[in-house]
Structures are given as structure tokens and as C-alpha cells.
Amino acid sequence: MNSYELLYILNNELADEAKDALIEKLNAVVTGNGGTVDSVDKWGTRRLAYPINYKNEGYYVLVNFTAPATLPDELERVMRINDAVVRFMIVKR
């Protein structure tokens, strides 16, 4: 089991319920594939360094989790499919 850190930016125009549902969905991907979510830190709305898809703000979420080495690929696949995820980065700690 490896420790990972995931930072992702959600589209800020989503409703709060939709943001929470998406965060829970991504956490369920981690737990459903044999990992454990250590912490979820919702940074909230922040200004982007540069416009992405004509948007200047995004909703930042930082997740620390422990998982097998194959899980980051599955998590990336799920995030790439979802249009509400603007950017993401997974780093092995």
C-alpha cells in the first residue's frame, strides 16, 4: 500500500450538492478499489492562475489516501471522463 496525495479542481459553477456528490463519488472510487481515504480538505473557491475553459475560479479539494499501486490509474480514468473535474494531480508521498 502506498500513500498518495490528490489535488483536483472542480467547476465552480456546480451547485454545492453536486460538488459534495462528486467528492463522495471520487472517495468511493478509492474505497471501492481497496484503498482508504485518510483526509479530505475542501479548500473552497479560489482564483485560477490562468483561465481554463474561460473560467477564472475553481473549487479546490485535497485528498490524502492510501491505496494499491494500480488505483491512481483507475482514479485518473474516472476523473478524465467527468466534465466537472477541471484539473487534477496525483502525487505519491
C-alpha positions, 0 to 999 in steps of 0.5 A: 500500500502506498500513500498518495496525495490528490489535488483536483479542481472542480467547476465552480459553477456546480451547485454545492450538492453536486460538488459534495456528490462528486467528492463522495463519488471520487472517495468511493472510487478509492474505497471501492478499489481497496484503498482508504481515504485518510483526509479530505480538505475542501479548500473552497473557491479560489482564483485560477492562475490562468483561465481554463475553459474561460473560467477564472475560479475553481473549487479546490479539494485535497485528498490524502489516501492510501491505496494499491499501486494500480488505483491512481490509474483507475482514479485518473480514468474516472476523473478524465471522463467527468466534465466537472473535474477541471484539473487534477494531480496525483502525487505519491508521498 
